[in-house]
Amino acid sequence: MSNSPESSSHELPQRDARQESAGDGIGWLFAGVGALCDAAVLRARADGAALAVLTQSSHTRELVYATDIIARQLDELQYTIGEGPCVDAYVDDDPQFYPELDNVAETSRWPTFACDATGLGVHAVFALPIPDGRRPMGVLELYRRTAGSLTAAEYASAAAFAAEIARRLRSNWDEHVRHFGSAEMAIDAAASTSAAFGEPADVSRQQIHVAGGMVAIQLGINAAEGVDRVRAYAYARGRPLSSVTADIIARRLTLHD
């Protein structure tokens, strides 16, 4: 899509106070983005939002904010099955707007996601890349419980918030590097915890790759297939991917051929 987003500053929340002093964990890197996501929901007249950040060196993806349980479930669903508008928005670096998820013609690209999303009560999804030069750094995903397109003004507001989230993330990282003295030390500090907004996460997406590696060793397959096996097991049994991952790492669960 090529509509130009609104850029009037009165739409955007003021700088979060948590950004005024550098922190020691990865949670500080995402300071302020939650307020921006919440504001995007209001301005786009959506029912919820999620923000996923992806690394440039791999396809590791972390959910760093979700407004509610449905937004969290939508993100986990796409990560588990490897398809959906959020995935496409990142890969294609282009907004993905699907105002009618129960329209088979619109969602034939990923029927499994569309079926399960409508089962959660979601009937419209709008995914916008978070810009970062040649490749997006993540995706802002908005959902509605009722079908319907965004108006031009709603799309412009959503695009403006996606751009502001990108600026906030870059600013947070620059402050983080200055605090630790070098990019290398900043990366080490960020890697020491998987907490988002200062709260410990039960299972990070990095740990899902650890579980996939354990499965790969058990079954004599490559690591990528190991991750796929973990995802397939979780989806087939209707369990959260995070729960299956925790059980594998704790050796409470062993996958077999």
N, C-alpha and C positions, 0 to 999 in steps of 0.2 A: 504494500500500500504506500501511497506517496503523499497523503495529506500532511500539511505542515502543522505541528502541534503548537498550541498556544504557549507563549513564554512569559506571560504577565506574572510577576513575582508574587502577587497577592494570593495566588493559588497555592503556593508552596509553604509548608510549615517552616517555622524558624529553626535555626540550627539547634540540635539537641544538646542540652547542657553536658551530657556525658562525653561529648567530643572535646571539651575544653581542656582536658588533661589526658595524657596518654595512659593507656592501661597495659597490663601485662599479658592478657589473654586474647584469643581470637574473637571473643564476644565483642570487644571494643572495636574491632574492625568493621562490625556491622551496626555500630551505634547510629541511631537516627533513621535507619531505613524502615523500621517498623512504622514510625509515624507517617512516613511518606506512602507506604503501602496502604495504611488506613485511610489516608486522605484520598488516594487514588480510587479506592472503593467508593467513597462518597461522591467524588466528582464525576465518576463514570457511571454512577447509579448501578453498581454491581452489588452482589451479596457477599462476596469474599474475595480474598487474594492470597497468593503465595509468591515468594521470591526464592528462586533457586540460583545458586552461583556455581559456575563450572570452571575448572582449571583449564588453562591454555595448553598445558603439556600432556593432558590426558582427558578422558571423558568422565572423570570423577565429578560427581554432582552432589552438592550439599543444599538441603533445604534450610535456609537461614531465617525465614519468617513465614508464618501462616496466620491469617486472621482468625481461623476457626478450624474445627475438626474436619469439616468437609474439604476445605482448601488443602489441608494436610493429606487427607486420603486421596484426593485427586493427584497430588504430586507423587505420592508413593505408588499409586496405581501406574502412572506413566513410567516411573523408574523401574518398577517390577516387570512390566511387560515390554518395555522398550519402544513404545509408540505413543502418539498423541500430539496435540498442538504445541505443547511446550517443547517437546523433542524437535519437532519440525521448525519451530521459530528459531531455535539455537542453530540447528544444522544449516538451514537456509538463510539465516540472518535476515528474516523478513517476518513482519507481524502475521499471525495466523488467527483469523476471526471466523468462528463457527457459531452463528446465532441460533442454529437449530440442530442440536445434536441427535435428535431422533429422525432427522431427514437422511435416509440412507444414501441418497445421491451426494450429499455434502460430506459424509463421513466414511465413504467407502475405503479411504486410504488406511484407516485404522478402526475397523468395526468392533474389535474387542474392547478398546477403550471407550468408544461411544456407548456401547451397550452397558458396560459397568458404570460409567459416569452417570447415565440417566437413571441407573439403579440407585445411585446415591442422591437422586433428586436434582441433578444438575442438567440444565437444558440449553445452556449457552456458555461458550468459553472463548476468551480473547487473550492471546499470548503475545507479548511484545518483548523483543530482544532488548537487553540492557547494553547500549553501545559501548564499544571499547576498541576503536581503531578498526583493524581488518576483521576481527572476530568479536562477537558479543561476549561479555563476561558472565552473562546469566540471562534469566528470563523472568519477567513479571507476568503472572497469569491471573486473570480476573474471571470470575464465574458468576452466572445468574441462575436462579432457580426457575425462571420462566424464559421461554424462547424470545428472541428479539435482538435486532441489530443495535450497535452503538450509533448514536447520532454523530454528526460531524464534530460537534462541540465536545461530546463525551470522548470520542477517539482522540481529539486534540489534547484534551486534559490527560488522558492515560499516557499518551506519547510523551507529554511534558514531564510527567512523573517518572517515567522510565529513564529519561535523560537526566533528571535530577538525582535519581538513585545512583546512576553511573558516576555523576560528579561527587556525590557523597562518599561512595566507596573508594574512589581514587584519592579524595582528600583524607579519608581515614587512614588509608595505606601510607600515604606520604608522611602523615604525622607519626604513624607507627614506626616507620623507618628512621625518622629523625630521633625518635625517643630511644631506639636501641643502637643507633650509630651506624648501622649498615643494613643493607637488604638481607644479607646472610643471617645476621643475628635476629632480624625481625621475622624471617621465615622460621627459624628454630623456635622462637617464642610462640609463634602462631601454631606451630605443629605440636606444641606441648599440651594443648587442650582442644577438644572438639566442641566446647561450649558455645552456644549462640546467645547473645545478650547476657552473658555472665551466668547462664544457668547450665548445669551439666546436662549433656545429652546422653540418653541411654545407649544408643548405638548410632555411630556416624556412618556415612556412606563409605568412608575409607575402610571401616571394619567389615562392611559387606564384601569388599575385595579380599580381606583377610580370610573370611569364611570361605569364599570361593577358592582361594589358594589351598585351604585345608581339604576341601572337597576334591580338588584337582589331584592332590597327593593320594588321597584315599582311593580314587577311581582310576588313576593313571591317565589323566587327561590334561589338556592345557588349562592355564589359569582362566582364560576368557570363557571357556566352556564350563569351568567350575562355577563361575559367577552366574552363568545362564542356568545351570542346574539349581542353584540356590533360589533364583527368581522363579523358575518353573515350579519348584516344590512349594514355595510360599503361595503362588497364585492358585495352583491346583487344589490346595487344601484350605484356601480362603483365610490364610493367616497373614498378619503383617510381616513384611519382609524383615523389619527390625527384630521381631520376635524370633523368627527362624534363625537369623544371623547370631543373635545372642545365644541361642541353644547350641548352635554348631561350635562357636568359639569356646563355650563352657563345656563342650564335649557331652552335652546332654542329648545330642542328636547326631546321628551319622547317616549320611545318604548312601544308598546302595544302587547299583545298576538295576 
